[in-house]
Every structure is written in C-alpha cells, then in structure tokens.
Amino acid sequence: MATTIPQAFVKQFEAEVFQAFQRMGSKLRGTVRNKSGVVGSSTIFQKVGKGVASTKSRHGNVPVMNLDHSSIEVTLADYYAGRLG
C-alpha cells in the first residue's frame, strides 16, 4: 500500500472542494436575510423568538404561540479568505 499521495490527486481534490464551496453559496442564499440600501456601518434586523407547535381537536381553536419579537443590530464588515494555488 502506498503511503504518499501523488500531487495530481492533491490538486484535483483541492479543485473539487473549491467548486463545492462555490456551489454552496447559491444553496445558502435563501437561508439568510438580505438588506439592500444600507447606509452606515450597522443596520437593524427584526428577530422572532422560537415557537412550539401543538395538536388541536377537530373544530378546535389553533393554539397561539405568543412569540417574542426583538431588534438585533448588526455591524457591517468585509471578510476575506485567501486561497492558495
């Protein structure tokens, strides 16, 4: 059994990981909130608390969850990541 990995396989693996990372950006886009037209270094998002679903009887009332609402301030910053190769 070989104990070393040829450089060609290392390069191929690196390229495949990079491509998978690039594809995940489009898959994750719908899971985050976007806000355009922000002026300044921070903005506010509304946060809704957790709720719990429960059962109801036939023709019964749907239980109310009374979710907590709060405001979250986020500071805008640029993040960078270098890639070798």
C-alpha positions in Angstrom: 0.0 0.0 0.0 1.3 3.4 -0.9 2.0 5.8 2.0 2.1 9.0 -0.2 -0.5 10.8 -2.2 0.6 11.9 -5.7 0.5 15.7 -6.2 -2.1 15.3 -9.1 -4.6 13.9 -6.6 -4.0 16.7 -4.2 -4.6 19.3 -6.9 -7.8 17.5 -8.1 -9.2 17.3 -4.5 -8.4 20.9 -3.9 -10.2 21.9 -7.1 -13.3 19.8 -6.2 -13.5 21.2 -2.7 -13.3 24.8 -4.1 -16.0 24.1 -6.7 -18.3 22.6 -4.0 -17.7 25.6 -1.8 -18.6 27.9 -4.7 -21.9 26.0 -5.3 -22.9 26.1 -1.7 -23.1 29.9 -1.8 -26.1 29.7 -4.1 -27.8 27.0 -2.0 -27.4 29.0 1.2 -28.6 32.3 -0.3 -32.2 31.6 0.5 -31.5 30.8 4.2 -30.2 34.3 5.1 -31.7 37.7 5.2 -30.5 40.3 2.8 -30.9 44.0 3.2 -30.0 46.5 0.4 -29.6 50.2 0.5 -27.9 50.2 4.0 -26.1 53.5 4.8 -23.5 53.5 7.6 -21.7 50.8 9.4 -24.6 48.9 11.0 -28.3 48.0 10.4 -31.2 46.5 12.4 -32.9 43.2 11.7 -36.1 42.0 13.4 -35.8 38.7 15.3 -38.7 36.5 16.1 -38.5 34.1 19.0 -39.0 30.3 18.9 -42.4 28.8 19.0 -43.8 25.3 19.7 -46.5 23.7 17.6 -49.1 21.6 19.3 -52.1 19.5 18.3 -55.7 20.6 18.3 -59.0 18.8 18.3 -61.4 18.7 15.3 -63.0 22.2 15.0 -60.9 23.4 18.0 -59.1 26.6 18.1 -55.5 26.8 17.0 -53.2 27.5 20.0 -51.5 30.9 20.0 -47.7 30.8 20.4 -47.2 34.5 21.6 -43.7 34.7 20.0 -41.2 37.3 21.3 -40.1 40.0 18.9 -36.8 41.9 19.3 -34.4 44.0 17.3 -30.9 42.9 16.6 -28.2 45.4 15.5 -25.5 44.0 13.2 -22.2 45.7 12.4 -21.2 45.5 8.7 -17.7 44.3 7.9 -15.9 42.8 4.9 -14.4 39.4 5.4 -11.7 38.0 3.2 -10.3 34.5 2.7 -7.2 33.7 0.6 -6.9 30.6 -1.5 -3.6 29.0 -2.3 -3.0 27.9 -5.9 
